[in-house]
């Protein structure tokens, strides 16, 4: 619900449990942030902007206008005229000036949600959401800014985006465009962020914030392994079940900055948007720039409530396509099984054995194209190497289909190898600074996707392969970050547009792919999880979570990922042991149970693993088919955190109607002379009874408990013998 009080000049945006308020003040129409928090009955909180105390509004005290600018809680702050906090927009005029001040001009309240041109974004119809368009201008420089707010009625989420238009005669350079800001009093907040590196992405970090600026960011050309486009400010006492949270997540896969700035007056300004490093966008007269979307979530019910809100929003209003609400096929990928050493015969031998065990799809990974026998050549030459794939791709796919299996394939469309036919023909198609040797990573360069002819060429190569056979899955990889930012296709005053144009081109290619091949299951990947973000989820319902497939390492990675993203989005496989990244050995059963929390598949040579492991696959397949609907569609709760206790991990999924629940318990390290673990369950119907079944523990019989006993007294989980042991506990409602 969105309303406007014309007399008080207050906009009130209500979700089921929250309120967001914006006020227009003074005769100059400054746009101020009033309130974001628990739902309010009335729009009577304008006093929170503190305009009735010094320095007062400029119409009453113009001599202290600068002081007003430097403390007023602006809804979309600018820079260069007196607000010395971080601004949301930066400009440079044709004359070289940088000052800007936006004031209210008009607004529109509409049903539903408009799409963002060329960008991924959440969606909803008139029954699901409402949108406020708030139009502001700086008539001195000829700049119009449209602030877009969408309220989802039944989900406590508000999305924000910004469109900037040059309404003047001269060109303007945008040097910064953030997508969202909240100005509010600091309440001694902690900051939650997700940090990491390759193979250890999205580990949860919590720390106190102090005066000044603290941020997480990436200007690597991707949302990155190292930081994540997510930020939350939380009360010191916030837990899984209790406490206030203000969270932002960026629906974008490129450079970003998420920031909290504590000011001299003990206010905090929370901002998120495209990273301004090496960003400069030229806006000619009448041209517009559309910034990506930010999702905002507020709750006073702790992390579980925040997580549920993000999960519901993304499952229902971001993920699209045939597999949006559909069980994914169990796949087996040949990468860790063979690396580059494979041919048709080897792939078919894997497929034949896998099909007998209930595995449903074979994915052919890197090495099938050009002269690609190692990772130092041939990227960009997307033609089947028939010396390896004897008989051609269609023959291989048809043979796999005859086994009752689907077929998938790996691409890395954004990259080019210096040792490739494409590079020899078009060396200017790589991103580069003229005269400077390119910085290689994995002996590859990045294609200049800011040039449409490059995009069209690569897309046509990929699409031609997909048209040639019954390919039903694509793994889209991106294995290096961007450097040497320069495009031979852009003039000097547009070189600052390369990063964003690159990202727009990736989105364009994936949109074309999903439109031409609507049945395709697309899984994004970026050296593992370097682009696990909402922008990618708009095109692919699942993303490869990490290149680290070790079940124990995955506990922290999957916990941090599931803090925001549904379990159905996490690419998770059972891999070989000793693990290829860590050389750790974990039980095959535990590897399977941890992978069940994601999309589930295998990353190994099924023809060579121990017989006892191979014999366990049919039962794992059965577990997947039995529980995946619940895992994919249910509400997720965190019961214990290995990242905090360093001993064990535990999570729970509860069906929406609360008739079923699945608890996963993983003991990492055994302890001598201890009793059973007591775990407090969550999310059950307290008025019901549940039958509790220890799925993989035959010696324990099923028992019936009251829900309030399980949630307040807890469930005792017998102490498993040994390290790296896992248990599944299934609960069903008893009538």
N, C-alpha and C positions, 0 to 999 in steps of 0.2 A: 504494500500500500504506500503510495506517495501522495502527499497533500501539500498545499501551499496556503499559508495564512497570510492573506493580502494585507491585512491591517498591521500585523506584526512583522511582515516580510520574512517569514520563516518557512523553510522547506523541512518537512518531516518525512523520513523514509523508514518504514516499519517492515521488519521481517516477523516471523512468528514470535520471536523472543527478544528482538533487539530494536533499538531506535538509533537513527543517525540524523542529526539536525544541522542545517546550514542557515546562516542569517545574512541579510543584506543590511548594511548600516551606513549612516551618514548620508548627506546629500550627494556625495560622490559615488555611492553604491559600492562600497568595499564588500567583498564576499568573505565571510568569516565562518570558521568551524565552531559550532556550539557544543556538540555532544555526540559521543558514540558509546553505547553501552547497553545495559539492560533496558527492556522496553518501557517507555514512558507513556502515560495516558494522554498528557497534554503537551502542546508545543509552547511551553511557558518558561523556557530555560535560556532566553537570550542574554540574561544577566551574566551568564558564564563567560561571555566574551570580554567582560570587565571594561566596557566603554564608558561607564559612569564614574571612573576613577582616573587619576592622572596616568598618562598624559592627555587623556580625553581624545575625542575624534578631531580631525583637522578643522572642521567647521567651527568648533569651539576653541581650539587652541592651535592655530596654524603655525605659530612660532616653534612648536615642538612636533611638527609633522614627522620628522625623522625618528623621534622617540616612539611615536605611534606605530610607524612602519616596523620598528625593531622589536615590538612586543605583541602586536595584534595577532590573533590566531588565524592566519590566512588559510582559506580553503585550498588555494592553489598559488603559493607564494612565488614572487618574481625576485629579480636582483637588480642592483645598480642604482637604486633611488633611495635606499635607507634601511632596508631589511638586511641585516648582516648575517642572518642565519642562512642555511643552505636553501637556495631557491629551487623551484621545480622547472623553470624555463630560463634559458639563456639565449640572447640574441646578439647579433652584430649587424647594424644597418649598413647600407651601401656607403654611408659617410664614415663608418667605423665606430659608431657609438653603440653602447651596450645596455643602457638603462631601459627598464620596462615596468609598467604597473597596469594590472588588469582590473577592470571594474565591471559590474553586472550591467548587461544590456537587455536580455530577455530570457525566457525559458519556455520549454515545452514538456508536458507530461504525456507519455504515450503508453499504450498497452504493448506488451511483448518486448522484444529486444532486437535492435537492428544489428546486422552483421558488420564486421570491420573489414574493409576492403583489403584483400591480399594477406590478411593475418588470421591466425587461429584465434578463436574466442568461444566462450560459453554461449549457449543458445537457449531459447525458451519462447513459448507462444504466449498469447494474451491471457490464457488461463493460469500460466505459471509465473509470470513476472511482469513488472512495470519498469519503465525507464524515464529518468529525468535528464533532459538536455539543458544544461545551464550555459548560456552564451555570454562571454566576457570579451571586452575589447580594450586595446590601448590605441586610441585614435591618433596619438602623436606619431607612432611609428607605423600605423596601418596594420595592426595585428588583431586577428579574431581567434579566440580559443573557445572550443566547445568542450565542456566537461560533461562526460556521459556517466550516469550512475544507473545500474540496474539492480532491482530488488527482487529476489526470488522469494515468493510468498511463504512457502512451506520449508524453506531451507535458510538457516541463519547466515546467509552470505550476501554480500554486496559486491558487484564488480564495477570497476572504474576504468575509463580510458579517456584519451584526450586527442582532439583533432585541432590542428593549428593551420590557419589560412592567412595568407598575405593578401590583405584587402587594399594595400597601398599601390602606388605606381612603381616604386623602385624595388629591387630584389632585397631580401633579408636572409641572413644566414642564421639558422638555428644551431646553437652550440650545445644545447642541453634541452631535452624534453623528457621529464619524468611523467609517470602515469598516475601517481597517487601520492597523497600527503595527508597526515593527520597531525594537527597541533593540539596538544593536550597537556595537562599538568603531569609532571613526573611523580610517580608514586613509588619511588625506590625500586624501579623495575629491574628484573633480570632479562637478559636477551637470550633467546633460543635461536641457534643457527645449525646448519648441517655442513660439516666440513669433511675433507678427506684427500684422497689422491687416487691414482690409478689402482684398481683392485681393492680399495678400501673406501668406497664412496659413502657419503651421507651418514657419517657418524654424528650423533647428537651432541651439541656443545651448549652448555648453560653457564652464563657468567653475568656478574653484576655490571650495570652500565654506570658510567660516571660522567662528569662534565666533559663537554666537547663532543667530538664526532667518533662514533664507532660504526664500522660497516663491514659487510661481506660483499664481494664483487668478483666479476670476471671480465677481463678484456682480452680473452684468448680466442674470441670468435665463436665460442660455444658457452653454454651455461656452466660447464666444466665439472671435472672430477673434484677440484679443490674446494670450491664453494658452491652454494646452491641458491637459486633465486627464491628464497624463502627467509622470512624473518618474523619472529614473534616477540612481543614484549609481554612479560608475565609478572604477576604479583610474586613477591618473595615466597609466599606460602602455597603457591599453586602446585597441585599434585595431579595425578591422573583423574581424580574424581572431583576436585574442588579448586576454585580460584579463577581469577580473571586472566584472560588472554586476548591480546590484540595481534592478529596474524595477517601477513600479506604473502601472497604467492604470485609470481610473475608468469603470465602466459606467453612465454617467449623463450627462444632456444639459443640466443646469442649473448652478446655482452650485456651485463646488468650491474646495477648497484642497488643494494638494500641497506638502509642507513637509519640510525637513531642518533639524534643530536640533542644533548641536554644543555640547556641555555642558562644564562646568568640569572634568569628569573624562575629557575626550577620548572620550566616547561620542557617538554620533549617533542621534537619534530621527527616524525617517522615518515620516510620517503622511499619510493621504489620506482625504478625505470631503467631505460637504456643507459649504459655507462657512458658518460661524456668524453672519456678518453678517446681521442682520434675520431670523434663524431662531429661532423659539421655538415648540415644539410642546407643546400641553397633552395630558397623558395622565391621563385619569380612571381610577379604580380598575378594574383588570382589562383595560384597553386596552393595545394594543401599537403600537410603531412599528418598521417594517422599513426599515433603511438600505440603500442601493444596494450593489452589489458592486464590489470591487477585484480586478483580476487582478495577481498577482505573478509575476515571472519572474526567476530567477537563472541566470547562466551564467558560466563562466570562459573562454569561447571567443569573446569579442568581440561586436561589434554584429551581425554576420551571423547568429550563433546566436540572439541575442535576437530579431531580426527574424523568423527562421524559426519560432521558438516562437509568437510572437504571431500570425503569419499562419496557422499550422496550427490554432491554437486557434480563431481567429475564423472561418476557413473551414469548420471541421468542427463547432464547438460553440457558435456564436453566430448566424451567418446562417441564416435559415430560408426556407421557401417554395419556390415552383416554380422560381425562378431561382437557387437556392442553388448548384447545380452546372451551370448552363445558360448557354450563350452568349446574350448580350443582343442584341436587334435594333439595327442601326445606325439611329440616328434623326437627323432634321434638325429643329432648333428654330427657330421664326420670330422669336425675340426680337431678336437683333441684325440680323436681316434686315429687319424692318418696324417694330419697337417697337409703338406703338399704332395705326399706320396700316395696317390690314389689313381685309379682308372675305372672304367665302367665295371669291370669284373669285380674289383674290390667293393665298390659301392653296392653292387647287387648282392654280394655276399653278406654285407651288413643288413641290407633290406630284407633278404630272405629270412635271416635269423630273427630280426626284429619283428617281422610280421607274425611269426609263430608265437611270439611272446605277448602280442596285443598292442604293440607300438603302431601308430597310425600314420606317420609321415616321415619320410627321409628328407633331410636338408643337406644339400651339397654346398659346402662352404668354399672358402677362398682356394683358388688354384685351377679353376675349370676353363679359363679364358686366355686368349693370347698365347704368350710364351711364359706364362706365370708358373714357374717351378720353384720360386722362392718369393720372399716379400720385397724384392728389390727391383721389380720391373713390371711392365704391362698394364698398370692401372690406366684406364682410359681406352683400352683395346677390348671392348666388350663383345668379343666374338668367340664362339666355342672352339676350344682346342680339341680337334677330333683325333689327335694323336693320343690324347688321354681318354676322351669321351668317344670311344670307338663306336661307330655306327651312328653317331650324332646324338644331339640332346633329345630329340623326340623319341628315338629308340629307347634311350635310358628311361625317360619319363614313362613311356608306355609299359616297359617291363616292370617298373615299380608299381604302376597302377594295376597291372595284372595280379600283383600280390595283395591287392586290396588296400594299398597305401597311397596317400597323397604325396606330392613332390614339392619341395621348396628349394630356393636357390639364394645365394649370397651375392650382394653387389656392394661396391664402394664408389658410388657415382660421382662424388664430389672431388675425387683425387686424380692426380695424374703423375705417372712415373717419368723421370727424365729419360729412362730407357724404355720408351714406348713409341709405337708408330704415330700415335696422336701427337705426342710432344715433338717428334721430329718434323711433323707436318705443320704444327701450330705452336711453336715455343712461346708465342705471345699470349697464349690462352691460360698460362699459369699466373696466379697473383705474384707480382714482383715489383720491386723498385728498380727503374731503369738504371743500368750500369752497376748494380750491386748484385753479387752472386746470391742466389736464393738460399735460405736456410732450410736444409732438408730435415725431415723427421721420418723415421722408418724408410729412408731413401725415397721419399715422395714429396711432391709439391701439391698445392691446392689449386683447383681450377678457378678461374675468374668468372664466377657465376653472376657477376654484375652485368655481364654481356649476354644478351638474349640469344645470340647465335651459338654460344657455348652451351647454354641451357638446352636449346632445341636439339643440338647434336647429341648430347649425352642422353637426353630423354629418349630420343628416337632409337639409340643403340639399346638401351635397357628395354624399351617397349617391344622392340623387334624380337629380342630373346623371349620375352614373355608371350608374344603372339605365336611363337614357333612350336609351343608344346603346352601341355596341360599343367602349367605351373600354378600352384594354389597358395604359395607362401613366398614372401620376400623378406630377407634380413638385410636392412639398409644400414651399412656401417659407415663410420667416419672416424678414422684412426689417428688424426693428428690435429693440432691446433693451428691457428692462422698466424703467420708472420709476414714481414716484408710487404706491408699493406700498400698496394698500388695496382691500378688498372690502366692498361693501355687504351681502354675504351671510354675513359672519362676525362674531361678537361681538368686542369689544375685545380680550379675552385670547386670541384666536386669529388676530389679524392677522399674527403672525409665521409663520403656516403658509402664506401665500399663494404664495410662491415654489415650495415643494415641491408643494403641491396643484396648482398650475398645470402642473408637469412631469408629475405623475401623470395629469392629464387629457389631456395630449398623448399620452402612452403609451396611455391608454385608447382615445382616438379612433383611433390608428393600429392598435391591436390589433383594434378593431371593423372597421376598413376591410379589413385583411388577412384577417379571418375571413369577412366577407360577400363579398369579391371575391378569392378565393384565387389566381386566375389573374393578378392585377394585378401589373405591375412598378412598384413604388413607389420613387421616388428622392427622398430628402430633400435639402433645401437651406435655407440660412439666410443670405441675402445673400451667397451663395457658400458658404464653408466654416465659418461660425460655430457649426455644430452637427455637425461631422465628428467623431463620437465613437462608442464601442462601444454606447451606449444606442440611438442611431439605427439602427445596423447590425442590431440585433435585429429591426427592423420593415422595413427596406429594405436590399436587398443592395448598393446603391450610393448614394453621396452626391455631390452636385455639389461638386467639389473647391475651386473658387474662381471668382469672377466674372472674374478675370483669365485670359483665354484665350490670351494671348501665349505662344508656344512657348518663348521664352527665359526669361521670368519663371516659367513653369510648371516649369522644371527644379528650382529650389530648393523650390517648393511641393510638387511631387510627390516629391522626395527625402525631405523631412521627413515627409510623409504615409506613404510606403512604409516608413519606419523602423518603423512599428507595424502599418499596415493593408495587407491584400492589394491587389495591383494591380487586382483585379476590383471593388474597392469605389470606385475613383476615377473620378468622372464627368469625362471629358476630351473636348473637341471641337476640331475644326478650325474656326477662325473667320476672318473677313474681314481684309483688310489694306488700308490701314494699320489696325493693331489699334485697336479702339474705346476701349480704356483708355489705351494708351501711344503710339499713332500710329507704332509701330515696324512696319517691313516685313520679313517673313521669307519665305523660299521656301515655296510651297505644299507641296512635298515634305517639308520639315522639320516643318512644322505637323502633317502627317499622321503622321510617324514618332513624334513626341513624344506625340500623342494615342493612338497604338497601345498605350502603356503603361497606359492606363486602359480605360474602357468603350467608348470610341470613338463619335463622332458628328460632326455638323456644326452650326455656328451661323452661318449666312450665308444670303444670298439666292442660291440656286443659279442663278436665271434671269439674274443680273446680273454674276456674277464673270467674269473674263477667260476666254476660250475655252480657253486652254492649261491653266488651273487646272481647269476643268470636265472636260476630257479626262483629267485625272489621277485623277479620283474613282474610276472603275471599277477601276483598278489598286490604289488604296488599299483599296477594298472587298475586293478579292481578297486583299491582304495580311492584312487583318483576319480573314477566314475561314480563311486558311491557318495563322495563328499564334495566334489568340486562345485556343484550347484550351491551348496551351503557356503563354501569358502568364497566363491565368486560374488554371491549376492548378499551374504549376511553382513551383520554389523560386527566390526572388529574391536576388540578390547585388549589392552596390554595388562597382563596380570603380574608379571615380574620381568626384570630387565637384566640380562647378563652384562650389559654395558655398565650397570651400576653395582651389581652384587658380585660379579666376576666368578659366579659359581653355576648359575642355572638360568634358563630362559623359559618364559611361559606366556602364551597368548591364547585368545579365545575368539571364536566367531559364533554369533547367535543369529538364527534365522529371523527375518523381519516379524513373523508371527509368533516368535518365541517358543516354537514347538520343538526346535532342535538346537543343539550347540555342539561345537567341537573344540576341545582343549588340546593344545600341543605343549608338551613339557619336554625340555631338553636339558639333561644334566651334563654340564661340561666337565667338571672335575669332581671325582668321587671324594668322600670324606670318611674317615675312620670313626666308628662308634657313634653314629648319629641316628636319629629317628626319622620317620617319614616326613616329607615336606607337607606343610599345610598351605593350601592355595585358596584364597577367597575368590569365588567366581563372580561374574558380573552379568548384567543384562537379561537375567531370567525373569519370568513372570513370578513374582513373589507369592502369588496365590495358588501356584501349581506345584505338582510333584514331578520329579524327573527320574527316569531310570538311567543309571550311570554304568557305562560299559567301558572297561579298559580294553581297547581294541586289540592291541598286540601283546597282551599278557594273559595267556590262557589259564593260568593258575588262579586268577581272581575272578570270582563270579560277579554278575551284575547285581546291583543293589538299587533300591528306591529311596530317594531323599526329598524332603521339602525344599523348595527353592530358597526360602529365607534361611534355612540351615546352611545350604551350600554357599550362599553369598555372605552370611554373617559369621557362621561358624567355620566354614571352609571345607574343602575336600582334601583328604589325606592321600598323597601319592607315595606309594611304597618306594623305598630307596633302591634305585637300580644299582646293580653291581657293575663297577667299572666306569671308566671315563667315556664321554661322548655317547651317552645312551639317551634314547628318545622314547616318549610314550604318547599315544593318542588316546584321548578319553572322549567318548561320544555320549551325549545326553539326549534323551527323547522324552517328550511330555507323556505323562501317564494320565489317562482319563479317569 
